[in-house]
Amino acid sequence: MGLFAKKCEYCKTKIEKNGEVVADVKVPEFRGFRAVSFCSQEHVDRYRIEVKGTKRTKFCPSCGV
């Protein structure tokens, strides 16, 4: 593991080098989609299902979300 090892966005565990799955997913606080690292395709699918109904925690006056 390097000094700045990536973590899975879903389970927050460290991802081994060259073992990551990068996917464009909707992050509640941001407008549009963002490339995020995951440890497996299963976690990508779970994240997409669970975050779809997640409410934002911050208010963005520019996008009104």
N, C-alpha and C positions, 0 to 999 in steps of 0.2 A: 504494500500500500504506500502510496505517495503521501506527501505532506497535505495535499489538497485533494483527497479522494472524494469522488462523487458519491452522493447518497441517493437512494431510491426515494422518489417523491411520495410514494404510497406507504412504505413500511419504515423508511428512514434508516435502513441498514446500509453499510458501505458496499459499493459495487466494485467487484474485481475489475482490473484493467482489461479492456476489450470485451467485457461481459455485459455491457449496458445496452439497453433498448431505448432509443430516443424517439419520442412521439410528440406531435403537436397536439396539445390539449388545452382546454379552456381553464384558466386560473381565475377564481372568483374576483380577485381584486383588480384584474387587468382587463383592458378592452382587447377583444380578439383572442388569438391563440398564441401559445408560447411553446418553444421546444424544451421538453423536460426529460430528464434521465430516469429510467426505471430499471429494476433488476430482472424483470421478466415481462413477457407479453401478457401474462395473466394479470399482473399488477396494473398494466396499462388499461386493460378492459375494466377492472374493478374501479380504478380511479375515475374513468369516464362515467361510469354508472353512478357512483356515489357523489361526485362533485356536481353533477348536473343540477341537483336540487339544493345545493349548498348556497346559503345566502352570503352576501359579501359582508366583510367586517369593517370596511372603510367606505367612505362616501367619496365619489369622484364627481366633482361639479362639471367637468368637461363632457363626460359621457352620460351623466344622469343615472348611473347605475348604483 
